[in-house]
Amino acid sequence: QVQLVESGGGAVQPGGSLRLSCVASGRVFAITSMAWFRQAPGKEREWVAGMDRGGSTNYLDSLEGRFTISRDSTANTFTLYLQMNNLKPEDTAIYYCNARYAGGTSWGQGTQVTVSS
């Protein structure tokens, strides 16, 4: 099993920045890829950005380069980040961390991001 805990959400004005963190623990050695998803009110959950084990990254095209995914690791934990710049009201959503590993997939509890003036 892999456990995921997100943090870093909050309320910002349009044009502001936030950095989300997702700490993975447990069978982190088995993780093959990690990603950020988001779910806006009344909408389905959508994939935002992902990183595979080798460090290759992919992003939702509509982000236009405003978000950057990165990672850091220790012996027992793996932290995934999402740097979000020039935030827009349409970025308002609950952001979820996802990990795929041998034998399953895990989700974090989500962190709320609200962009409003």
N, C-alpha and C positions, 0 to 999 in steps of 0.2 A: 504494500500500500504506500501511496504518496499523499502526504498532507500538505495543503496549500493555505496560506494566510496572506490576504492582501491588506495593504494600507496605503495611505497617501491621498485618498480622495478628499473632496471638499468643495467649497463654493468659491468661484472666481468670476471676475468680470470678463467680458469678451476681450480677447487679446492677451489674456493672462496665461500662466503656465502652471502645470502640476507635474509631479513625478510620482507615479504609482510603483509600489513594490509588491512582490509576491515571493514569500519565503517558502521554499519546498523542503520538506523533511521526510524521513522514512527511507524508502528505497530509491533515493535520488540517483544512485548509480544505474538504475534501470530506465531512467527517463530517456526517451528518444526525441521528443520535441515538446516545446512549450509555446503557448500562445495567449494572447489577450483577446477577449470577446467583450461585447457590450450589448446592453438591452435598454433601449429607450422606452418610455411609457407608451403602452399600446402597440409596441412593435416587437417583432421577433428578435431573438438574440442573433447578433452578427459577428463574424470574425473580423478582427481589427488588424492584428499583426502576429507574426509567428517567427520562431527561431528553431532550427533543428540542432541536433547534437553537435554538428560540425561548426555551428555558428552562422550558417546562412540564414538570411532574414527575408521576409516578405511582408508587404503592407497592403492594406485596402487602398485601391487606386484613388478613391475620392479624398484621401487624407492630404494629398498634394504635398507630401514631405514634411508635414507639421509634427508627426510623431516619430520617435526613435525607440526601438526595442534594444535592450542590452542585458547582460547577465554578469553575475559574479558567483564564485563558488568557494566553499571551504571543504574540509574533509567530510563534513556531515550535512551540510546544507547547500542549497542552490537558490540564489535569489535572481528573479527576473524583474526587470524594470521597464517602465513605459514612460518616457519623457514626452510630455504633451505641451507643445508651444502654440501660440496664436490660437487659443481655444475659441470656439464659436458656440453659440447657443445650441446648435444642432449636435454638438458633442455631449450634451447632457444625457447621462445614462448611468446605469449601474455597470461597472466594469468588473469582469470576471477573469481570473487566471485559470488556465487549463494546462494540464500536463498529460502527455501520453507516455506510457511505459509498458514494458513487457508484461502483459497480463491484464491491462486495463487502462482506465483514464480517470483523472480526478479533477474536481472543480473546487475553487475557493468559494468563500461565502459572499464575495462581491464587495465593492467599495463604491459609494455614490460620488459622482462628479456632476456638479451643477454649474452651468455657465449662464450667468444672467447679469444684466445691468441693474 
